[in-house]
C-alpha cells in the first residue's frame, strides 16, 4: 500500500526488488528499483529525473477505485465461468476440467 500511496501523491519510489515491488512499480517510470543497497545508493541521485505526473497517472490507471473494481469483476467472472463449466461437466458425466488462469 505504501508504494501505491506514494505514486498517488506523485512521488517516485526508490525500492529494493523484493516482494510486490516488481508487480507494483515500473523501473524508470514510477520507480528506481535495485537489487542491493549499493544499487539503491547509486540510483538515489536519479530519482528526481522521474516524472511525478507519470507516477500519479500510473497510480490512477492501475490502482484507482474504478480500476480495482474492474479487476475484481474480471476475477469474479472467471470464477463463475469455471464453476459453470465444472457443473456442466459433472452433469454430462465427464471429469471436471479447470480453465487456465489468465493474468
N, C-alpha and C positions, 0 to 999 in steps of 0.2 A: 504494500500500500504506500509506503514512503516514496518509492520510485514514481508511482503514478501521481501522487500528490505533488511531487516536485515538478513533474512535467506539466501538470495542470496549472501550476503557477508560472510556467515558462522558464523553469530552472533546469539547465543541463545537469546531468548526473555523471559523477566520476565513480565507477564501481568495479568491484572485483568480479571476474567472470565465474560466478558461482550461483547456485540456487536458481531463482527465477529470472536472474539478470538477462540471460540470452532470449528469454521469451518476452520480456517486458521492454527492454531497451534496445535501441539500434545504434551500434557503434558509428560515430561520425555524424549522426543525425540528431539523436536525443541524448547521447551519452558518449563518454570515452570509457572504454572497457579494457581492463588489463588483467593479466594472469598472475601478477605478483605485485607486491608492494613497490618494488623498484620500478615496474612498468607504470604503476599509478603515479608515482612521483614524477616520472618522465613525462607523462601525459598531462599532468595538472596545469602547466602553463598554457596549454592549448584549449582549455575548457571555455575560455572567453570567446573563442572563434565560432562556437556552435550558435546557431540562430535560435534565440529564445522563442520567436514566433513559431518556428518549426517544432519546438518541444511542445508548446501549447497545442498546436494543430494535431500532433501525434496523439496527445492525450485525448483530445476531443474525438478524433477519428476512431480510436481503438477502445477507449475506456469511458466514454460518456454514458449516461444512463440509457440513451437510445441504443448505442452500440452494444452495451452489455445485455440489454433486454433482447435484442435480436439474436445475440449469441446463445442465450438461454433458450429462446424459442427454437432455434435450429437443433439444439441438443434434445429438447422435448419431442420435437417432430421425429427425429431419428429413433429415439427410444420407443415411441408409439408405433412407428412403422416396423421396427424389429419385433415388437410384441405381436403385432398383427400377422406378420409373416410366420412367426413361431406358432401362433394359434391355428392358422390356416394349414400349416404343415402337419400339425397334430391331428386336425380334423380330417385331413386326407390320408392319414396313416403313414406319412413319410417322416423320417427323422427331422427334427427341427434344425434349421441352419441359421447361423448368425450372419448378418450383413457386415461387411468390413467397416471399421470405424473410419470416418473421414475427418480431416482437420478443419 
